[in-house]
Amino acid sequence: MIRSVLLGAGSYLPSHVLSNDELARRVDTSNEWIVERTGIRERHIAADGEKTSDLAIQAARLALEIAGRTAEDVDLIVVATTTPDLTFPATAARVQAALGVHQGAAFDLQAVCSGFIFALSTADNALVRGQAKTALVIGAETFSRIMDWEDRGTCVLFGDGAGAVVLEAQQEAERGVISTFLRTDGRMHDLLFTDGGPSQTQSTGKVRMVGNAVFRQAVEHISGAMLEACARAQVPLDAVDWFVPHQANQRILDGVARKLAIDPAKVVSTVALHGNTSAASVPLALDVAIRDGRVKKGDLVLMEALGGGLTWGAALVRM
């Protein structure tokens, strides 16, 4: 059996921090209103000229360093992003060139906030089938570039950042990706979307969301994805050591934990410090939990997310 073993993780946040109080001077809101409804206290915003690829490159370099691998080892790069540098070529191609990776394939994947889970599953499939040996899986976003900063229902939620992991195909490994579960339901397209795009409006558009409806769908579908990933692996939910969810909203994290009777102490939450970084949020949170010593080698970790599309999914990994 070949399994995709997670060797290391890395993350990067832009230096500029936008607090709730600072945001309240720009839009009709307050720190108390934001914290009560989302749990978010601050978010990081990319500097002028700082691109999604710049964030991805920083996170990838850290992940490679932690994993003890170099550019010569990497033969697959998958970048999950909704905010690419350009319409084309792929942001992954720019990352590949900057890292000095001169072999293999590099491409972007678009599943919005579920992007990292989809990218992890895609890379896992390639490694298990022998199409690559070592993969960089990156979630990177500059969501601040597509925000309507006058819409307090969305602009308080999102921030910029990147997270990355290194996966390596290993024979007879006890660790690694155990199962994944991916779903999309395009009938719910209008719950979370941008009002523009190259084909439709010749622009990127701004984020639009039906917040209450997304909340209900998130709790239901994230819970279902978690149970399905465990069922596919024949692992009971209570055997999971750590839950690393998409950091969308603390109320969603709490709602899923209540629905599945999960101990909140086992849920990694970083949403207060960087808000919703879309495809970057799961690897960002995972990296934080590894660095602070919570997630250790051998731990069973369940990652999950829901995003525009609607898309949702989960991945069960033995660290």
N, C-alpha and C positions, 0 to 999 in steps of 0.2 A: 504493500500500500504506500502510495505517495501522499504526503500531506503538506499543506502550505504552512510553514512555521513562521510565526511573527517574531522576528529577531530584535526589533527595536522600533522606537517611535520618537518623533520630534515635532515641535510646534513653533509657531512664530506669530506674534501679535505686533501690529504697528505701534510706534511709541506714543502717538497722540491718544490720550484717554478723554472721552467725552462723558462727563458725569451727568446724572439726571438733573442736577441743579443748573448746570450749564445749558442743557437741552431745554429746560423750562423757560429760559430767557429767549428762546427762539420760537416756541410753540406753546399753545395753551395746555399746559400740563404741570405736574409737580413731582418732586421726588416721592412723596407719599403715595400719590396716585399710581405711579409706575411700579413701585415696589409692591404695593398691595395686589395689583393685577398681574404682575409678571415675575416678580422676584429679582428683576434686573436693577442694578445700581449704577453700572457704567458699561461702556463699550469702547472698543478701539477703532480708530478711523485712519485709513491709509492716507499718507501725505500726498500732496500734489506731485504727480509724476511717479508715485509708487504703484506699480501694477500688480495684478493678481499673480503673474509669474514671479515677481520679486518675492512675494510672500511664500509662494510654493517652493522656490529655490532654497530659501532660508530653512524652512521646515524639513525639506528633503536632506539637506546637508547634515542637519542635526540627527535625523533618523539614521542616516548611513554611518555617522560617527558612533552612535550608540550601538548599532548592529555590528560594527567592526567590518563593514564592507566598503568597497570603493566603487567609483564609476565603472571600472573594468568588470565588475561583477554583475552589474545591472543589465538586463536584456529586455525589460518591459517597464514602461512608465504609463500609469493611468491617472489622469488628473480629473477629478470630479469638480466641476465648477459651473455656475450659472452666469458668471461674470468674466468671460474670457478676455484676454488682452485685445483680441481682434476677432472679427467674424470668422476669419481663417487667416493663416493656418492655426492649428491647435495650439493652445497654451502649453500643452505637454511637449511640443516640439521645441519651444523656446527653453523650457526647463531642461530637456535633454541636452541641448547644445551648451547651456550654461554650466551644467554639471560635468560636461566632458564625457558623456555617454555616447559612444560611437558605434553601438551595435543594438540590435533588437528593434522593437516597435515602441512608439509613443503616441498616445491619442487622448482626447478629452471624452468625458462621459457626462451627460446632462440628465440628472434626475432631481434637481433642485436640492432640497434639504436631505433627501434620502441618498444623495449622490455617492457619499463615501461607502455606504453599505452596498450599493449597486457595483461600485468600482472594486470593492474588496471581493465580492462574489465573482466578478469578471476576471480579475487577476488570479483568483484561486482556481477557476476552471482552466485557465491557460497553463498554470503551473502543474496541475494534476494531470493534464493531458500531454505534458512534455513539450509544450510550445515555448516555454521559457523556464529559466532556472531561478532567477532572482528578480523580484518585482518591487518597484516603488509605487505605492498607492497613496495618492495625495488628495486631500480636500482643501480647496483654496478659494476664497471669495473676497471681493471688494464690493459688498452689497451696498455700501454707502453711495456708490455711483448710480444706483437705480432706485434710490429712495425719494419719495415725495416728502420733503422736510417740512411741509405744512400739514401733513396728515398724521395726527398724533396717534392714530390707531395702528400705524405701521412703523413710523420713524423711531419710536422709542424701543422697538424690539431688536433691530438688527445692528450688527457690527461687522468688522473685517478681521480676517485672520486666516491661518493655514495650519494644517496638521498632516503628518505623513507617517506611514509605517513601511518597514521593509519586510517582505515575505520571501521565503526561500523554500523551494521544493526539497523535501528530505524523505528518504526511504524509511519506512517502518517507524515513523515518528509518533510518539505518544502525544506530543504537543501539536498545536496548529489549529487551522480552521476545521471545525467539525461539521457544521451545517450552516446553510444560509436559506433565506426565504425572501422572495421579491414579489411585489405586486404593484399594478397600476390600474386605476379606474378613471379613464378619460371623461366619464360622464360628470365628474366633479371638477372639471377644468376651471370653471368660473369661481370657485371658492378661493383660489390663491393663484395669481397670475400677474403678468405685466401687461400694461395696455399698449404695448408696442413691440415691434420686431422687424428685422430687415425685410422680410417678405410682405408684411402687412402694412407697416407704417414707415418703413425706411429709417427707423429709430429704435433705440433700446427700450423705450417706455419706462414706466414707473410701477413699483409693486402695488398691487391692489389685493385686498383680503377681506373675506367675510369672516370676521374673527370668531364669533360664537359657533358658527357651523364648523370651522376648522378645528376648534377645540373639541367638539363632540366626536368628529371623525378621528382625530388624533388619539384620543383615549381608547376608542373602540379598536381601531386598526393596529395601533402599536401593540396593544395587549394581545390581539390575535396573532400578530407576527411573532411575538416572543414565545407564545405557546406552541406555534407551529414549528419554529426553529428547534425548540426543545424536543418536540415530538419526533421530528425527523432524526434527531440524534439519539432518541430513546433515553433522554436525560430529564429527570424531574426538575421542575422549576426551582424547588427548594434546594437543589444541589448546586445551583449557580452561586458563586462567591461574590461577584460584583455585576451590577447592571450599569452600563454606560450608555445613556440615552442621548438622542439629539437634544441639544440645549435650547429648546424653543421658548419655554415658559415654565416657571416653577410650578404653576398650577397644573400643567399637563403632567409633569413628572410626578407630582403628588397624586393626581387622579389615577394614573396607571398603577402606582404602588398600592393605592387603596383597592382598586378593582381586582388586583391579583394577590392581595394580602402579602405584599413584599415589605420586609423591614426597611424603612426609609434610610437606615444607616448603611444599607448595602447599595444604595443608589448614588452614583457619582454625580454631583451637581456643581457645575462651574458657571451656570447661567448668570449669576449675580455679577461676575467680574468681566464677562465679555459678551453677554447677550446672545442673540441668535446669529451665529456665523454660518448658517446654512450647511453646506457640505463639509465645512471645516470643523463643525462643532463636536462631532463624535471623536475624531482623532485628537482634537485639542483636549477634550476632557480625559481621554484615555492617557495621553501623555502626562497630564497633571497628576493623575492617580498613580501612574508608574513612578514618577519622580518623587512624589511625597511618601512612597513606600506602601500605599494601600494595596495596589495590584502587584502581585509577586509571581515569579515563575511557578508554573503549575496551577495557578488559579484558573477557575472557569469563569469566563467573562461573556456576558450577553450584551451586544450592542444593537440599538434599534433606532429607527427614524421614520418620520413622515414628512413629505414635502409636496409642492405643487405638482398637479397632474390629474388627480392626486396619486402620489407614489408612496409606498411604505415597504419596510423590510426589516429583517433582523439577521444577525450573524452571531453564532456561538463559537467561541475560540478558547482553546486551552493555551494559556500563556506559557 
